Amino acid sequence: MHVETVSFLKNAANLPLEEPLIITQNGKPAYVIESIEERNKLDEPIALLKLVSFAKNYMQAGRVVSSDSLKGRLAKRKQS
């Protein structure tokens, strides 16, 4: 990761985004700037892990039905 100071942001049009950029303020890391492509690469796996976690919680709570059961319930609803 590349590290720069806050004053470096004044030239924001020339930011090197090949890798995440750490911005320091008063000598301490304060911000991370990254390209949208890099951010999307991180966001997608995180979203999938959240979905897996939700599914696990639903299964433990007994809030899961088989596809055959769902199809049967939908067919009954369609008939009424």
PyMOL Python script that loads the backbone (N, CA, C, O; Angstrom):
from pymol import cmd

cmd.read_pdbstr("""\
ATOM      1  N   MET A   1       0.832  -1.180   0.000  1.00  0.00           N
ATOM      2  CA  MET A   1       0.000   0.000   0.000  1.00  0.00           C
ATOM      3  C   MET A   1       0.878   1.245   0.000  1.00  0.00           C
ATOM      4  O   MET A   1       1.939   1.292   0.623  1.00  0.00           O
ATOM      5  N   HIS A   2       0.412   2.209  -0.694  1.00  0.00           N
ATOM      6  CA  HIS A   2       1.110   3.484  -0.811  1.00  0.00           C
ATOM      7  C   HIS A   2       0.609   4.413   0.287  1.00  0.00           C
ATOM      8  O   HIS A   2      -0.586   4.415   0.580  1.00  0.00           O
ATOM      9  N   VAL A   3       1.492   5.206   0.907  1.00  0.00           N
ATOM     10  CA  VAL A   3       1.104   6.115   1.990  1.00  0.00           C
ATOM     11  C   VAL A   3       1.441   7.547   1.589  1.00  0.00           C
ATOM     12  O   VAL A   3       2.537   7.828   1.104  1.00  0.00           O
ATOM     13  N   GLU A   4       0.477   8.450   1.800  1.00  0.00           N
ATOM     14  CA  GLU A   4       0.662   9.878   1.512  1.00  0.00           C
ATOM     15  C   GLU A   4       0.012  10.707   2.609  1.00  0.00           C
ATOM     16  O   GLU A   4      -0.748  10.185   3.424  1.00  0.00           O
ATOM     17  N   THR A   5       0.316  12.009   2.627  1.00  0.00           N
ATOM     18  CA  THR A   5      -0.291  12.921   3.605  1.00  0.00           C
ATOM     19  C   THR A   5      -1.575  13.521   3.033  1.00  0.00           C
ATOM     20  O   THR A   5      -1.848  13.410   1.838  1.00  0.00           O
ATOM     21  N   VAL A   6      -2.356  14.157   3.906  1.00  0.00           N
ATOM     22  CA  VAL A   6      -3.604  14.794   3.482  1.00  0.00           C
ATOM     23  C   VAL A   6      -3.330  15.872   2.433  1.00  0.00           C
ATOM     24  O   VAL A   6      -4.110  16.028   1.494  1.00  0.00           O
ATOM     25  N   SER A   7      -2.262  16.594   2.575  1.00  0.00           N
ATOM     26  CA  SER A   7      -1.964  17.665   1.606  1.00  0.00           C
ATOM     27  C   SER A   7      -1.738  17.109   0.202  1.00  0.00           C
ATOM     28  O   SER A   7      -1.891  17.834  -0.780  1.00  0.00           O
ATOM     29  N   PHE A   8      -1.378  15.835   0.097  1.00  0.00           N
ATOM     30  CA  PHE A   8      -1.203  15.186  -1.211  1.00  0.00           C
ATOM     31  C   PHE A   8      -2.511  15.155  -1.980  1.00  0.00           C
ATOM     32  O   PHE A   8      -2.491  15.127  -3.211  1.00  0.00           O
ATOM     33  N   LEU A   9      -3.655  15.158  -1.293  1.00  0.00           N
ATOM     34  CA  LEU A   9      -4.969  15.089  -1.942  1.00  0.00           C
ATOM     35  C   LEU A   9      -5.302  16.338  -2.752  1.00  0.00           C
ATOM     36  O   LEU A   9      -6.235  16.319  -3.554  1.00  0.00           O
ATOM     37  N   LYS A  10      -4.571  17.395  -2.560  1.00  0.00           N
ATOM     38  CA  LYS A  10      -4.818  18.600  -3.356  1.00  0.00           C
ATOM     39  C   LYS A  10      -4.653  18.313  -4.842  1.00  0.00           C
ATOM     40  O   LYS A  10      -5.267  18.983  -5.673  1.00  0.00           O
ATOM     41  N   ASN A  11      -3.850  17.348  -5.179  1.00  0.00           N
ATOM     42  CA  ASN A  11      -3.636  16.944  -6.569  1.00  0.00           C
ATOM     43  C   ASN A  11      -4.391  15.643  -6.842  1.00  0.00           C
ATOM     44  O   ASN A  11      -3.828  14.691  -7.382  1.00  0.00           O
ATOM     45  N   ALA A  12      -5.643  15.614  -6.473  1.00  0.00           N
ATOM     46  CA  ALA A  12      -6.439  14.388  -6.548  1.00  0.00           C
ATOM     47  C   ALA A  12      -6.566  13.819  -7.957  1.00  0.00           C
ATOM     48  O   ALA A  12      -6.779  12.616  -8.112  1.00  0.00           O
ATOM     49  N   ALA A  13      -6.442  14.642  -8.972  1.00  0.00           N
ATOM     50  CA  ALA A  13      -6.576  14.141 -10.336  1.00  0.00           C
ATOM     51  C   ALA A  13      -5.443  13.199 -10.713  1.00  0.00           C
ATOM     52  O   ALA A  13      -5.579  12.416 -11.654  1.00  0.00           O
ATOM     53  N   ASN A  14      -4.335  13.261  -9.999  1.00  0.00           N
ATOM     54  CA  ASN A  14      -3.167  12.445 -10.331  1.00  0.00           C
ATOM     55  C   ASN A  14      -2.915  11.332  -9.315  1.00  0.00           C
ATOM     56  O   ASN A  14      -1.777  10.889  -9.160  1.00  0.00           O
ATOM     57  N   LEU A  15      -3.951  10.880  -8.627  1.00  0.00           N
ATOM     58  CA  LEU A  15      -3.755   9.845  -7.610  1.00  0.00           C
ATOM     59  C   LEU A  15      -3.359   8.519  -8.249  1.00  0.00           C
ATOM     60  O   LEU A  15      -3.982   8.090  -9.220  1.00  0.00           O
ATOM     61  N   PRO A  16      -2.333   7.871  -7.714  1.00  0.00           N
ATOM     62  CA  PRO A  16      -1.964   6.545  -8.215  1.00  0.00           C
ATOM     63  C   PRO A  16      -2.894   5.495  -7.616  1.00  0.00           C
ATOM     64  O   PRO A  16      -2.831   5.238  -6.414  1.00  0.00           O
ATOM     65  N   LEU A  17      -3.753   4.887  -8.424  1.00  0.00           N
ATOM     66  CA  LEU A  17      -4.738   3.939  -7.901  1.00  0.00           C
ATOM     67  C   LEU A  17      -4.443   2.492  -8.300  1.00  0.00           C
ATOM     68  O   LEU A  17      -5.351   1.662  -8.347  1.00  0.00           O
ATOM     69  N   GLU A  18      -3.169   2.191  -8.588  1.00  0.00           N
ATOM     70  CA  GLU A  18      -2.825   0.809  -8.903  1.00  0.00           C
ATOM     71  C   GLU A  18      -3.007  -0.083  -7.685  1.00  0.00           C
ATOM     72  O   GLU A  18      -3.253  -1.283  -7.812  1.00  0.00           O
ATOM     73  N   GLU A  19      -2.885   0.511  -6.512  1.00  0.00           N
ATOM     74  CA  GLU A  19      -3.078  -0.185  -5.247  1.00  0.00           C
ATOM     75  C   GLU A  19      -3.760   0.780  -4.283  1.00  0.00           C
ATOM     76  O   GLU A  19      -3.737   1.988  -4.518  1.00  0.00           O
ATOM     77  N   PRO A  20      -4.366   0.283  -3.203  1.00  0.00           N
ATOM     78  CA  PRO A  20      -4.997   1.190  -2.240  1.00  0.00           C
ATOM     79  C   PRO A  20      -3.987   2.219  -1.715  1.00  0.00           C
ATOM     80  O   PRO A  20      -2.808   1.913  -1.536  1.00  0.00           O
ATOM     81  N   LEU A  21      -4.464   3.418  -1.478  1.00  0.00           N
ATOM     82  CA  LEU A  21      -3.626   4.529  -1.047  1.00  0.00           C
ATOM     83  C   LEU A  21      -4.043   4.936   0.365  1.00  0.00           C
ATOM     84  O   LEU A  21      -5.196   5.302   0.588  1.00  0.00           O
ATOM     85  N   ILE A  22      -3.127   4.875   1.305  1.00  0.00           N
ATOM     86  CA  ILE A  22      -3.404   5.289   2.690  1.00  0.00           C
ATOM     87  C   ILE A  22      -3.071   6.770   2.808  1.00  0.00           C
ATOM     88  O   ILE A  22      -1.990   7.207   2.413  1.00  0.00           O
ATOM     89  N   ILE A  23      -4.007   7.538   3.354  1.00  0.00           N
ATOM     90  CA  ILE A  23      -3.808   8.964   3.583  1.00  0.00           C
ATOM     91  C   ILE A  23      -3.639   9.178   5.078  1.00  0.00           C
ATOM     92  O   ILE A  23      -4.466   8.743   5.879  1.00  0.00           O
ATOM     93  N   THR A  24      -2.554   9.856   5.444  1.00  0.00           N
ATOM     94  CA  THR A  24      -2.307  10.128   6.861  1.00  0.00           C
ATOM     95  C   THR A  24      -2.705  11.556   7.199  1.00  0.00           C
ATOM     96  O   THR A  24      -2.708  12.445   6.347  1.00  0.00           O
ATOM     97  N   GLN A  25      -3.038  11.743   8.455  1.00  0.00           N
ATOM     98  CA  GLN A  25      -3.351  13.076   8.965  1.00  0.00           C
ATOM     99  C   GLN A  25      -2.648  13.188  10.310  1.00  0.00           C
ATOM    100  O   GLN A  25      -2.875  12.377  11.208  1.00  0.00           O
ATOM    101  N   ASN A  26      -1.804  14.186  10.442  1.00  0.00           N
ATOM    102  CA  ASN A  26      -0.988  14.348  11.638  1.00  0.00           C
ATOM    103  C   ASN A  26      -0.155  13.096  11.922  1.00  0.00           C
ATOM    104  O   ASN A  26       0.037  12.707  13.074  1.00  0.00           O
ATOM    105  N   GLY A  27       0.331  12.477  10.850  1.00  0.00           N
ATOM    106  CA  GLY A  27       1.205  11.317  10.983  1.00  0.00           C
ATOM    107  C   GLY A  27       0.517   9.997  11.258  1.00  0.00           C
ATOM    108  O   GLY A  27       1.184   8.975  11.415  1.00  0.00           O
ATOM    109  N   LYS A  28      -0.818  10.000  11.318  1.00  0.00           N
ATOM    110  CA  LYS A  28      -1.558   8.770  11.613  1.00  0.00           C
ATOM    111  C   LYS A  28      -2.449   8.402  10.425  1.00  0.00           C
ATOM    112  O   LYS A  28      -3.025   9.291   9.798  1.00  0.00           O
ATOM    113  N   PRO A  29      -2.572   7.121  10.106  1.00  0.00           N
ATOM    114  CA  PRO A  29      -3.464   6.720   9.014  1.00  0.00           C
ATOM    115  C   PRO A  29      -4.894   7.195   9.292  1.00  0.00           C
ATOM    116  O   PRO A  29      -5.431   6.960  10.375  1.00  0.00           O
ATOM    117  N   ALA A  30      -5.508   7.867   8.304  1.00  0.00           N
ATOM    118  CA  ALA A  30      -6.851   8.413   8.491  1.00  0.00           C
ATOM    119  C   ALA A  30      -7.837   7.926   7.427  1.00  0.00           C
ATOM    120  O   ALA A  30      -9.020   7.758   7.723  1.00  0.00           O
ATOM    121  N   TYR A  31      -7.376   7.699   6.204  1.00  0.00           N
ATOM    122  CA  TYR A  31      -8.267   7.336   5.106  1.00  0.00           C
ATOM    123  C   TYR A  31      -7.584   6.315   4.195  1.00  0.00           C
ATOM    124  O   TYR A  31      -6.358   6.200   4.173  1.00  0.00           O
ATOM    125  N   VAL A  32      -8.400   5.583   3.450  1.00  0.00           N
ATOM    126  CA  VAL A  32      -7.893   4.711   2.401  1.00  0.00           C
ATOM    127  C   VAL A  32      -8.636   5.064   1.126  1.00  0.00           C
ATOM    128  O   VAL A  32      -9.865   5.129   1.111  1.00  0.00           O
ATOM    129  N   ILE A  33      -7.891   5.291   0.062  1.00  0.00           N
ATOM    130  CA  ILE A  33      -8.484   5.575  -1.238  1.00  0.00           C
ATOM    131  C   ILE A  33      -8.134   4.405  -2.144  1.00  0.00           C
ATOM    132  O   ILE A  33      -6.981   3.981  -2.211  1.00  0.00           O
ATOM    133  N   GLU A  34      -9.143   3.889  -2.839  1.00  0.00           N
ATOM    134  CA  GLU A  34      -8.903   2.773  -3.746  1.00  0.00           C
ATOM    135  C   GLU A  34      -9.770   2.927  -4.986  1.00  0.00           C
ATOM    136  O   GLU A  34     -10.762   3.656  -4.974  1.00  0.00           O
ATOM    137  N   SER A  35      -9.395   2.248  -6.038  1.00  0.00           N
ATOM    138  CA  SER A  35     -10.169   2.329  -7.273  1.00  0.00           C
ATOM    139  C   SER A  35     -11.500   1.602  -7.086  1.00  0.00           C
ATOM    140  O   SER A  35     -11.629   0.745  -6.212  1.00  0.00           O
ATOM    141  N   ILE A  36     -12.468   1.943  -7.897  1.00  0.00           N
ATOM    142  CA  ILE A  36     -13.786   1.302  -7.805  1.00  0.00           C
ATOM    143  C   ILE A  36     -13.683  -0.174  -8.150  1.00  0.00           C
ATOM    144  O   ILE A  36     -14.431  -0.986  -7.604  1.00  0.00           O
ATOM    145  N   GLU A  37     -12.775  -0.537  -9.043  1.00  0.00           N
ATOM    146  CA  GLU A  37     -12.595  -1.942  -9.402  1.00  0.00           C
ATOM    147  C   GLU A  37     -12.118  -2.747  -8.200  1.00  0.00           C
ATOM    148  O   GLU A  37     -12.617  -3.841  -7.936  1.00  0.00           O
ATOM    149  N   GLU A  38     -11.140  -2.191  -7.468  1.00  0.00           N
ATOM    150  CA  GLU A  38     -10.637  -2.876  -6.273  1.00  0.00           C
ATOM    151  C   GLU A  38     -11.736  -2.992  -5.221  1.00  0.00           C
ATOM    152  O   GLU A  38     -11.867  -4.023  -4.562  1.00  0.00           O
ATOM    153  N   ARG A  39     -12.517  -1.937  -5.070  1.00  0.00           N
ATOM    154  CA  ARG A  39     -13.598  -1.959  -4.073  1.00  0.00           C
ATOM    155  C   ARG A  39     -14.626  -3.022  -4.428  1.00  0.00           C
ATOM    156  O   ARG A  39     -15.084  -3.755  -3.551  1.00  0.00           O
ATOM    157  N   ASN A  40     -14.994  -3.115  -5.698  1.00  0.00           N
ATOM    158  CA  ASN A  40     -15.959  -4.122  -6.131  1.00  0.00           C
ATOM    159  C   ASN A  40     -15.431  -5.530  -5.926  1.00  0.00           C
ATOM    160  O   ASN A  40     -16.194  -6.435  -5.589  1.00  0.00           O
ATOM    161  N   LYS A  41     -14.128  -5.727  -6.126  1.00  0.00           N
ATOM    162  CA  LYS A  41     -13.532  -7.040  -5.890  1.00  0.00           C
ATOM    163  C   LYS A  41     -13.690  -7.465  -4.438  1.00  0.00           C
ATOM    164  O   LYS A  41     -13.821  -8.655  -4.153  1.00  0.00           O
ATOM    165  N   LEU A  42     -13.680  -6.514  -3.527  1.00  0.00           N
ATOM    166  CA  LEU A  42     -13.845  -6.818  -2.104  1.00  0.00           C
ATOM    167  C   LEU A  42     -15.316  -6.932  -1.712  1.00  0.00           C
ATOM    168  O   LEU A  42     -15.679  -7.784  -0.901  1.00  0.00           O
ATOM    169  N   ASP A  43     -16.160  -6.080  -2.284  1.00  0.00           N
ATOM    170  CA  ASP A  43     -17.568  -6.050  -1.897  1.00  0.00           C
ATOM    171  C   ASP A  43     -18.328  -7.321  -2.277  1.00  0.00           C
ATOM    172  O   ASP A  43     -19.162  -7.792  -1.504  1.00  0.00           O
ATOM    173  N   GLU A  44     -18.055  -7.875  -3.442  1.00  0.00           N
ATOM    174  CA  GLU A  44     -18.796  -9.059  -3.899  1.00  0.00           C
ATOM    175  C   GLU A  44     -18.598 -10.260  -2.984  1.00  0.00           C
ATOM    176  O   GLU A  44     -19.585 -10.878  -2.584  1.00  0.00           O
ATOM    177  N   PRO A  45     -17.361 -10.618  -2.633  1.00  0.00           N
ATOM    178  CA  PRO A  45     -17.198 -11.753  -1.709  1.00  0.00           C
ATOM    179  C   PRO A  45     -17.813 -11.495  -0.335  1.00  0.00           C
ATOM    180  O   PRO A  45     -18.343 -12.412   0.293  1.00  0.00           O
ATOM    181  N   ILE A  46     -17.744 -10.256   0.129  1.00  0.00           N
ATOM    182  CA  ILE A  46     -18.345  -9.925   1.422  1.00  0.00           C
ATOM    183  C   ILE A  46     -19.857 -10.113   1.361  1.00  0.00           C
ATOM    184  O   ILE A  46     -20.452 -10.645   2.298  1.00  0.00           O
ATOM    185  N   ALA A  47     -20.479  -9.686   0.272  1.00  0.00           N
ATOM    186  CA  ALA A  47     -21.928  -9.855   0.107  1.00  0.00           C
ATOM    187  C   ALA A  47     -22.298 -11.337   0.073  1.00  0.00           C
ATOM    188  O   ALA A  47     -23.300 -11.739   0.663  1.00  0.00           O
ATOM    189  N   LEU A  48     -21.499 -12.144  -0.610  1.00  0.00           N
ATOM    190  CA  LEU A  48     -21.773 -13.590  -0.656  1.00  0.00           C
ATOM    191  C   LEU A  48     -21.657 -14.219   0.724  1.00  0.00           C
ATOM    192  O   LEU A  48     -22.463 -15.077   1.086  1.00  0.00           O
ATOM    193  N   LEU A  49     -20.664 -13.800   1.494  1.00  0.00           N
ATOM    194  CA  LEU A  49     -20.521 -14.326   2.853  1.00  0.00           C
ATOM    195  C   LEU A  49     -21.711 -13.940   3.729  1.00  0.00           C
ATOM    196  O   LEU A  49     -22.152 -14.729   4.565  1.00  0.00           O
ATOM    197  N   LYS A  50     -22.225 -12.736   3.540  1.00  0.00           N
ATOM    198  CA  LYS A  50     -23.413 -12.314   4.288  1.00  0.00           C
ATOM    199  C   LYS A  50     -24.608 -13.195   3.931  1.00  0.00           C
ATOM    200  O   LYS A  50     -25.363 -13.608   4.811  1.00  0.00           O
ATOM    201  N   LEU A  51     -24.777 -13.484   2.635  1.00  0.00           N
ATOM    202  CA  LEU A  51     -25.887 -14.342   2.208  1.00  0.00           C
ATOM    203  C   LEU A  51     -25.767 -15.739   2.806  1.00  0.00           C
ATOM    204  O   LEU A  51     -26.765 -16.322   3.230  1.00  0.00           O
ATOM    205  N   VAL A  52     -24.566 -16.269   2.840  1.00  0.00           N
ATOM    206  CA  VAL A  52     -24.341 -17.586   3.443  1.00  0.00           C
ATOM    207  C   VAL A  52     -24.690 -17.535   4.932  1.00  0.00           C
ATOM    208  O   VAL A  52     -25.295 -18.467   5.462  1.00  0.00           O
ATOM    209  N   SER A  53     -24.316 -16.471   5.590  1.00  0.00           N
ATOM    210  CA  SER A  53     -24.626 -16.315   7.009  1.00  0.00           C
ATOM    211  C   SER A  53     -26.138 -16.245   7.241  1.00  0.00           C
ATOM    212  O   SER A  53     -26.650 -16.867   8.171  1.00  0.00           O
ATOM    213  N   PHE A  54     -26.857 -15.490   6.399  1.00  0.00           N
ATOM    214  CA  PHE A  54     -28.313 -15.413   6.508  1.00  0.00           C
ATOM    215  C   PHE A  54     -28.929 -16.795   6.302  1.00  0.00           C
ATOM    216  O   PHE A  54     -29.825 -17.199   7.044  1.00  0.00           O
ATOM    217  N   ALA A  55     -28.446 -17.515   5.292  1.00  0.00           N
ATOM    218  CA  ALA A  55     -28.980 -18.845   5.006  1.00  0.00           C
ATOM    219  C   ALA A  55     -28.765 -19.783   6.194  1.00  0.00           C
ATOM    220  O   ALA A  55     -29.653 -20.554   6.556  1.00  0.00           O
ATOM    221  N   LYS A  56     -27.598 -19.709   6.783  1.00  0.00           N
ATOM    222  CA  LYS A  56     -27.294 -20.555   7.947  1.00  0.00           C
ATOM    223  C   LYS A  56     -28.243 -20.231   9.097  1.00  0.00           C
ATOM    224  O   LYS A  56     -28.761 -21.134   9.753  1.00  0.00           O
ATOM    225  N   ASN A  57     -28.470 -18.945   9.338  1.00  0.00           N
ATOM    226  CA  ASN A  57     -29.385 -18.532  10.411  1.00  0.00           C
ATOM    227  C   ASN A  57     -30.812 -18.994  10.123  1.00  0.00           C
ATOM    228  O   ASN A  57     -31.510 -19.442  11.034  1.00  0.00           O
ATOM    229  N   TYR A  58     -31.252 -18.890   8.878  1.00  0.00           N
ATOM    230  CA  TYR A  58     -32.590 -19.342   8.503  1.00  0.00           C
ATOM    231  C   TYR A  58     -32.724 -20.844   8.707  1.00  0.00           C
ATOM    232  O   TYR A  58     -33.746 -21.324   9.200  1.00  0.00           O
ATOM    233  N   MET A  59     -31.686 -21.582   8.325  1.00  0.00           N
ATOM    234  CA  MET A  59     -31.736 -23.036   8.492  1.00  0.00           C
ATOM    235  C   MET A  59     -31.817 -23.402   9.973  1.00  0.00           C
ATOM    236  O   MET A  59     -32.592 -24.281  10.348  1.00  0.00           O
ATOM    237  N   GLN A  60     -31.032 -22.744  10.809  1.00  0.00           N
ATOM    238  CA  GLN A  60     -31.052 -23.019  12.248  1.00  0.00           C
ATOM    239  C   GLN A  60     -32.390 -22.653  12.875  1.00  0.00           C
ATOM    240  O   GLN A  60     -32.811 -23.278  13.848  1.00  0.00           O
ATOM    241  N   ALA A  61     -33.062 -21.645  12.326  1.00  0.00           N
ATOM    242  CA  ALA A  61     -34.351 -21.212  12.863  1.00  0.00           C
ATOM    243  C   ALA A  61     -35.512 -22.011  12.270  1.00  0.00           C
ATOM    244  O   ALA A  61     -36.665 -21.807  12.649  1.00  0.00           O
ATOM    245  N   GLY A  62     -35.209 -22.919  11.339  1.00  0.00           N
ATOM    246  CA  GLY A  62     -36.265 -23.718  10.728  1.00  0.00           C
ATOM    247  C   GLY A  62     -37.110 -22.953   9.734  1.00  0.00           C
ATOM    248  O   GLY A  62     -38.264 -23.312   9.500  1.00  0.00           O
ATOM    249  N   ARG A  63     -36.560 -21.906   9.143  1.00  0.00           N
ATOM    250  CA  ARG A  63     -37.316 -21.071   8.202  1.00  0.00           C
ATOM    251  C   ARG A  63     -36.987 -21.424   6.751  1.00  0.00           C
ATOM    252  O   ARG A  63     -36.964 -20.554   5.880  1.00  0.00           O
ATOM    253  N   VAL A  64     -36.730 -22.719   6.503  1.00  0.00           N
ATOM    254  CA  VAL A  64     -36.359 -23.170   5.166  1.00  0.00           C
ATOM    255  C   VAL A  64     -37.356 -24.229   4.725  1.00  0.00           C
ATOM    256  O   VAL A  64     -37.757 -25.078   5.521  1.00  0.00           O
ATOM    257  N   VAL A  65     -37.758 -24.184   3.456  1.00  0.00           N
ATOM    258  CA  VAL A  65     -38.659 -25.199   2.900  1.00  0.00           C
ATOM    259  C   VAL A  65     -38.019 -25.772   1.638  1.00  0.00           C
ATOM    260  O   VAL A  65     -37.198 -25.118   0.995  1.00  0.00           O
ATOM    261  N   SER A  66     -38.400 -26.984   1.296  1.00  0.00           N
ATOM    262  CA  SER A  66     -37.881 -27.597   0.076  1.00  0.00           C
ATOM    263  C   SER A  66     -38.548 -26.964  -1.140  1.00  0.00           C
ATOM    264  O   SER A  66     -39.600 -26.334  -1.029  1.00  0.00           O
ATOM    265  N   SER A  67     -37.926 -27.141  -2.293  1.00  0.00           N
ATOM    266  CA  SER A  67     -38.503 -26.569  -3.509  1.00  0.00           C
ATOM    267  C   SER A  67     -39.838 -27.236  -3.833  1.00  0.00           C
ATOM    268  O   SER A  67     -40.754 -26.577  -4.325  1.00  0.00           O
ATOM    269  N   ASP A  68     -39.956 -28.559  -3.558  1.00  0.00           N
ATOM    270  CA  ASP A  68     -41.226 -29.251  -3.807  1.00  0.00           C
ATOM    271  C   ASP A  68     -42.336 -28.687  -2.917  1.00  0.00           C
ATOM    272  O   ASP A  68     -43.463 -28.488  -3.371  1.00  0.00           O
ATOM    273  N   SER A  69     -42.010 -28.435  -1.660  1.00  0.00           N
ATOM    274  CA  SER A  69     -42.989 -27.866  -0.740  1.00  0.00           C
ATOM    275  C   SER A  69     -43.418 -26.473  -1.205  1.00  0.00           C
ATOM    276  O   SER A  69     -44.603 -26.139  -1.178  1.00  0.00           O
ATOM    277  N   LEU A  70     -42.454 -25.675  -1.628  1.00  0.00           N
ATOM    278  CA  LEU A  70     -42.761 -24.323  -2.107  1.00  0.00           C
ATOM    279  C   LEU A  70     -43.645 -24.374  -3.346  1.00  0.00           C
ATOM    280  O   LEU A  70     -44.620 -23.629  -3.450  1.00  0.00           O
ATOM    281  N   LYS A  71     -43.303 -25.255  -4.289  1.00  0.00           N
ATOM    282  CA  LYS A  71     -44.120 -25.380  -5.501  1.00  0.00           C
ATOM    283  C   LYS A  71     -45.543 -25.785  -5.157  1.00  0.00           C
ATOM    284  O   LYS A  71     -46.490 -25.261  -5.743  1.00  0.00           O
ATOM    285  N   GLY A  72     -45.711 -26.711  -4.214  1.00  0.00           N
ATOM    286  CA  GLY A  72     -47.042 -27.134  -3.793  1.00  0.00           C
ATOM    287  C   GLY A  72     -47.827 -25.990  -3.176  1.00  0.00           C
ATOM    288  O   GLY A  72     -49.007 -25.808  -3.475  1.00  0.00           O
ATOM    289  N   ARG A  73     -47.178 -25.224  -2.322  1.00  0.00           N
ATOM    290  CA  ARG A  73     -47.856 -24.085  -1.684  1.00  0.00           C
ATOM    291  C   ARG A  73     -48.259 -23.040  -2.722  1.00  0.00           C
ATOM    292  O   ARG A  73     -49.350 -22.475  -2.643  1.00  0.00           O
ATOM    293  N   LEU A  74     -47.379 -22.781  -3.697  1.00  0.00           N
ATOM    294  CA  LEU A  74     -47.708 -21.810  -4.744  1.00  0.00           C
ATOM    295  C   LEU A  74     -48.852 -22.311  -5.621  1.00  0.00           C
ATOM    296  O   LEU A  74     -49.706 -21.527  -6.035  1.00  0.00           O
ATOM    297  N   ALA A  75     -48.872 -23.599  -5.902  1.00  0.00           N
ATOM    298  CA  ALA A  75     -49.960 -24.170  -6.711  1.00  0.00           C
ATOM    299  C   ALA A  75     -51.291 -24.029  -5.990  1.00  0.00           C
ATOM    300  O   ALA A  75     -52.296 -23.675  -6.606  1.00  0.00           O
ATOM    301  N   LYS A  76     -51.307 -24.304  -4.679  1.00  0.00           N
ATOM    302  CA  LYS A  76     -52.537 -24.145  -3.892  1.00  0.00           C
ATOM    303  C   LYS A  76     -52.995 -22.702  -3.886  1.00  0.00           C
ATOM    304  O   LYS A  76     -54.189 -22.427  -4.006  1.00  0.00           O
ATOM    305  N   ARG A  77     -52.056 -21.776  -3.749  1.00  0.00           N
ATOM    306  CA  ARG A  77     -52.405 -20.364  -3.725  1.00  0.00           C
ATOM    307  C   ARG A  77     -52.974 -19.929  -5.068  1.00  0.00           C
ATOM    308  O   ARG A  77     -53.892 -19.111  -5.122  1.00  0.00           O
ATOM    309  N   LYS A  78     -52.430 -20.475  -6.152  1.00  0.00           N
ATOM    310  CA  LYS A  78     -52.903 -20.133  -7.490  1.00  0.00           C
ATOM    311  C   LYS A  78     -54.323 -20.621  -7.716  1.00  0.00           C
ATOM    312  O   LYS A  78     -55.099 -19.959  -8.405  1.00  0.00           O
ATOM    313  N   GLN A  79     -54.686 -21.792  -7.137  1.00  0.00           N
ATOM    314  CA  GLN A  79     -56.015 -22.367  -7.301  1.00  0.00           C
ATOM    315  C   GLN A  79     -57.074 -21.579  -6.553  1.00  0.00           C
ATOM    316  O   GLN A  79     -58.231 -21.539  -6.972  1.00  0.00           O
ATOM    317  N   SER A  80     -56.688 -20.949  -5.445  1.00  0.00           N
ATOM    318  CA  SER A  80     -57.706 -20.215  -4.676  1.00  0.00           C
ATOM    319  C   SER A  80     -57.889 -18.808  -5.093  1.00  0.00           C
ATOM    320  O   SER A  80     -58.714 -18.096  -4.521  1.00  0.00           O
TER     321      SER A  80
END
""", "prot")
cmd.dss("prot")
cmd.show_as("cartoon", "prot")
cmd.util.cbc("prot")
cmd.orient("prot")
